[in-house]
């Protein structure tokens, strides 16, 4: 076997895995490995905060299907990855975190930048690995890639900083020699049960999820929908899981989702969930619509058996990939002679969509403060631009960003990159940088509230340095509006910590090297988007929106009217004001 250093072994594993870039911040702990990157053909994307690197590689992985790789200084550099890794973990995105730790001889002495990052990351990764000896560096990194792809999530590789050095004998393996791509349809006999349920369905509805996006099997889902005459709803924050120009598209479910999709599901006797874990938050009743009625039979397809029936009792569970399972269902249903007229279903979808559009148009046309746009009016323009230019959208969490779920439509998969159910602020712009790395020729539009933008704007110089022309649409409403809505509904308009101030986000962006635009009407916003797309420079479009136009609370089930007992707080009790 060839003689090399552990750093060289790790670099060669990255090369064989097709890794062309690694993201992070320069640190002495891994400098020996970093020094090899140029000769290995690996670019180093240097960010301003490690969390950004994690979100970048999360988005990169979702779009390309390839595991992203991040690295950082032992201790504080690695702990800065916690939020991003937890997000990728709940998003089921393969991600490799190379985590240098304190030198092996000094572990346990509370040395400089020592931290037990291995234990910190265990609950938020699919696997946390340790390099037990310098000779195992390449092997453990290979295991990390194997686990990241097999388990669909992030894997941490903890390596003492002195283990990058030394002399070892290492055989360089091809990925095909140590990992396989998960696939297949699971138990074929289960499909007989699924076909029987679907064949007898009177009002079937399909829920298309992340697995459909990852497996690139939307055409088969569309054929299945036509065969069954079934409207198709997109799972929560996966609005790209079915094309909006298909007449059976009913829109997304979940918070601020399509009432059309949810009403159709409420009436369904069979729900076919393809490539979806049917997450708890993503399937909660919304606006009085319980769209997972107990009377409906559920056929659920997921690659992970632990996700099947996790949140909703099922009639049939299929453990398999979305692509293979959908193709098998198509074959069997066709052989069974199932072929329905879709026109009635198309007409029903059309009517429900029209009713829902009328609802949200009425909200968008509410009066606003002078010089301020209704946030929905802004989202109308941004969503149309994204749809018409086939752009990638990245969304944050928050009042306006979450309302985008009502507006974002896509013609193709791998266009909707959301923070998903980890729900952290400061995701969209950083993810946008990773999306732009994955698709350098596409428009990438980040939808960011001013609260989340405060956690993002420091990466504008990164976009400029690496020529990543992400268009950030920043909704300046002057507050943490999602939480402000809670203070209105539950705390009698007592606003503590809700206000946000900035002189001009557009001018800050210009000072950092990007193009800045400030707009307060639809025409100017449309023009700014088109100009930014044409110039292909990093851009920040500051949209002056009305902070009094608020969406409903995220979690009505998680809040209650307050009760106070101490006399000094009695007047804060909402019941006091109702006497």
Beta strands, then each sheet from edge to edge (+ up, - down):
strand 1: 2-4
strand 2: 21-24
strand 3: 43-46
strand 4: 68-72
strand 5: 95-101
strand 6: 127-130
strand 7: 154-160
strand 8: 168-170
strand 9: 204-208
strand 10: 231-234
strand 11: 249-252
strand 12: 270-274
strand 13: 297-302
strand 14: 316-319
strand 15: 392-395
strand 16: 416-418
strand 17: 444-449
strand 18: 471-476
strand 19: 515-519
strand 20: 539-544
sheet 1: 1+ 8-
sheet 2: 3+ 2+ 4+ 5+ 7+ 6+
sheet 3: 11+ 10+ 9+ 12+ 13+ 14+
sheet 4: 16+ 15+ 17+ 18+ 20+ 19+
end
